Amino acid sequence: MRAIVTGGAGFIGSHVAAALLAADWEVEVIDDLSSGRIGMVPAGATLRQIDIRDGDAVQRVFADFRPDVVSHHAAQASVAVSAREPVFDAQVNVLGTLNLLGASVAAGTHRFVFASTGGAIYGEVPAGTRAGLATRPAPASPYACSKLAGEAYLESTRVLHGLPYTILRYANVYGPGQNPHGEAGVVAIFARRMLRGEPVKINAQKRAGDDGCVRDYVYVDDVVDWNLRAIRGAVTAPISNVATGEGTTTRLLAEAIKAAAKSSSEIGVADRRPGDLERSVLEPERDGRAPISLDVGLRRTVDWFRAHPHD
């Protein structure tokens, strides 16, 4: 079986590509390396360094490789960038996805798995509740809008061309290999800084000095498991929340990482970042498996960063 993994030189995509290779799939990675790194592409996968906005290049790769399945993780994934450059965000996340869908139809692809965002699509989630599939999307950023548009285009492609799909709405994914540089996941940033003994700051939920925003942190291995089952057609629902259903404040997260790193780092405070959701917790889809606990996941992540101090 053959799979194309877009964004396979990035954090989640590289984990999915590695898992497919371990299951004896042929894998080609499409990545323009704007944020991904060649070193993240797993051994055994072929890298096609193209931009998904380049429709002709996408068509050539698909016509040559003829993938059975597409796992689409390439994205403009920064809320802040989407607010500054909404047209660029739409070019990557909407037009890029349309290029992939068109190429999938032309190549006779059997299934399309789409990495979406539960952490942004649902907007603010009130205290004491979780956003489930019945929750009406309330995108509050161009990034969330572009991901929701991608979901709609998947359904229209199914109706018009019969391409089966699975949408996986991720909560806040963390784990080994996450980018600790720039606008990256807070777990990676805190882990790297605390292992160096450097201070970290908690961006406020409402005002400086509070416990920070509340997020649902899901470990990357659980995300990979959902992707593999979706790729094999074992996830029957068209949309699934990939989450734990547990909310964690930034302060609790920082304290847990500090303990795992055995760090002396100071935990400081900062103002609220414009555009940050105050609370995002999802209702996970139950599949009979308990998600990896935050303590276990953070310990594994910190251990990875300790072993890879320069990555």
N, C-alpha and C positions, 0 to 999 in steps of 0.2 A: 504494500500500500504506500501511496505517496502523499505527502503533506507539504504545503507551503505555509510557513510561519512568518507573517509580517511582523516587523519589530523584533525579530529573533536575535538581534545583537543587544537588546535591552534587558531589563530586569526580569519581568515575567515571561516575555517571549522566549528568552534563552532557556529558562527552566522548562517550558513546555517543549521546546525543540529537543532538549536533552532527554526528556522522558519519552518522547516519540522514538528517538534513536534507540533508546534502551529496549523499546518494544519492537524493534526490527523494522521500523518504518524508514522509507527514504524521505529525507527532509531537505528542502531548499528554504533558505532564509532570504527574505526581502527586507533590506534595511538601507537607508541612505547614510547611516552613521552620523546623523546630525546630533544625536544624543547617545546612541548605542556605541559599542566599542567592538572592534574585531575580536579582541580577546574573550569576549563574552559568547561568541558563536561556538557552540559545542563541536568538538572534533567529530567528524563524520558528516556534518551538514555542509551543504554548498551555499556560499554567500553570493547573492546577487545584489550588488550595491546600486540600487536604483531608488528613485523617489516615487512614491505611489501616486503623486500628482501627474507623473508622466505616463499618460494612458498608453502610448505606443510601446514604451518599454515594458509596462506591465503585461500587455497583450503578448509580446514576444516571449516573455518568461513562461507564461501560462501555456502558450501554444507548444513550447518546447518540452515542458516538464509534464503537462497534463495531470495536475494534482487531483487526487480523489477527494481531499478535504483541504479547506483553507482555515487556518487559525489566525484571525486578524487582530494583532496587538499594536501595530504601528499607529501612532497617533500624535497629535499635538495635545499633550496631557496637562498643561499648566493652566490653571484657572486665571492666574495673573496675566499670562501672555495672551490668553483669549480675550481678556478685558481690554488690553492695550491694542491687540491686533485681531479683531474679530473676523476680518476677511481672510487673513492667513489661516486662522483656526478652521474656518469653513472649507478653505481650499484643501487642507490636509484631511480633516475628519469627515467632510461630506463628499467633496469631489474625489478624494483619494479612495474612499470606500466605494463610491459608484464605479470607479475604474476597476476595482477588484471584483465587484459583483458582475460587471459586464464581461470581464475576462473569464470569470468562473463559469458563467453560462456558456460562453463560446467554447470553453475547453471541456465541457461535460462534467464539471465538478459535482460530486454527489452530496456535499454538505459544507455549510459555511458556519463557522463558530466566531461570534463577535464579542470582543471584550468591551463591555460598556461600563457605565459608572453608576452604581447605586448611591455612592457617596455624594454625587452632585445632582443627579436627576431629580431626586425627591425633594430637594431644598431643605428648609428647616424642619426637623423632626421634633415635635413637642416633647417635653420632659415626661417620662413615664410611658412613652409609646415607642413603637418600632415601625419603620416604613416597610410595608409589605407590598405584594404585587397588586393589591387592590388600591393602594395609595396612589392618588392622582399625581403624576409627575408635576413638579413645580420648579423647572430649571431657573436658576438665578444667575447664571453666567453663560457667555457664549459657548464655552466648552460643553456645558451640560446640554445646551440647545443643539449643538452639532452632534453629540452622541445620540440624543433622542431622535434627531433627523435620520441618523444612520440606521437606527432600529426600524423606523418607518419605511425606509428604502428596502430593508431586508424583507419586510412583509410584502411590499409591492412587487419585489422580484420573485418571491414565492408565487404570488398570484399570477403574474404574467408569464413566468418561465419555469415554475415548478422546482425552484432550488430550495431544498430544505435548509433550515437554519436553527441555531441555538444562540440565544443572547444570554450572556453571563454578566449580571450587574454586580460589580465588585464593590465591597466596602474598602477600607484603607488597607492595602496589601503591604506586607513587610516581610523581610527575610534576608538570607545571605545573597550578596550580589547587588543589593539595592544601591542606587547612586547616592553617595553622601554629599555631592557637590551641587552648588547652585540651588535651584528651586526643587528640592528633592523631598523624599519622605522623612518625616520627623524622626522615625526610629533610626534610620541610617545616620542622620545628622547627629543625633544625641549619642549614639553608640560610638561613632568615630571620635567625637570631641571628648567624651568621658573617658575613653581608653587613653587619651592623651592628657587627661587631667585638666582639660580646658573647661571654662564655664559654659553653661547653657542658659537660655532664657525661655520662659513660658509666655507665649503670646496670650493676652487676656481673652476671655470669652466676652466679657462686657467691659471691665476696667482692670487696669494693671494691679496685680496682686491677688486676683482670684485664681481658681484652679485651672483655668484655661478651657479650651473647647473640648467637647465630648465626641469621641470617635469610636467606631467599631473596627478593631484591628484584626485582620485575618491573615494567618500565616501562609506563605507562598506555596507550601506543599499541599495545603488544602485546595488552593486555587488550581494548582496543576492537576490534582485529582479530578476536580470538576471538569477541567478542559479535556482530559483523556476520555472521561465517560461521555462527554458531549461529542467529541470527535468520533467515537465509536457508535454513536446513535443511541446510547443508553440513557440519555436525559430526554425524557419525552415531552416535557413542558417547553414551549417556545422561549420563555423567559424564566430565569432563576436568579434569585439573590444569592450571592456567594459571600457569606458573612458569618459572624458568630452570634449576633444578637446581644452582645454585651458592650455596654458603653464604658469608656475609660477616659478620664480627664487627662489633659497633658501633664499635670503635676504628678498624678499617679504613675503615668507612663515614665516620666523622667526618674522618679524614685525607684521604679522597678529596674530600669536600665542601669542606674547608678549602682544598685545592689549587685546586679549580674556582672557588672564590669569591675566590682570592688574598687570603685573610683572615689576620689576625694573632690571631684568637681563641685563647684558652687552652682546651685540652681537659683537663678535670678528671675526677675519679672520684666515684662515688656508690655507695651500698649497693644490693643487689639489691632489686628491687621485688617484693613479694609477688604471686604469681600469674603472673609472667612465665615463659614456657617458656624453657628454657635453649637449646634448639636446634630449629629448624624449617626443614627443607629438603625440597622436594618433587621427585618424579620427574615431569618435564614430559611432556606428550603431544607426540610428535614429529609435526610436520605439514610437514616439509621446509623450514621457515624458521628461520633463526637468530634468537633473541631479540636485542633491542637490548642492547648491552653496558652494564654498570653505569657505566663511565666516560662513555660517550656520553649515557646517560640522565641522569646527575647533572649533566653540563655543560648540557644543555638545561633541566633543572629550575632550576638556579642562575641561568641566564640569564633565565628567566621571572620568578623572584622579584626579580632585579635590576631588571627592567623594570616590575614591579608591586610597589613597596615598601610599599604600603598595603593590598594585598589579603590 
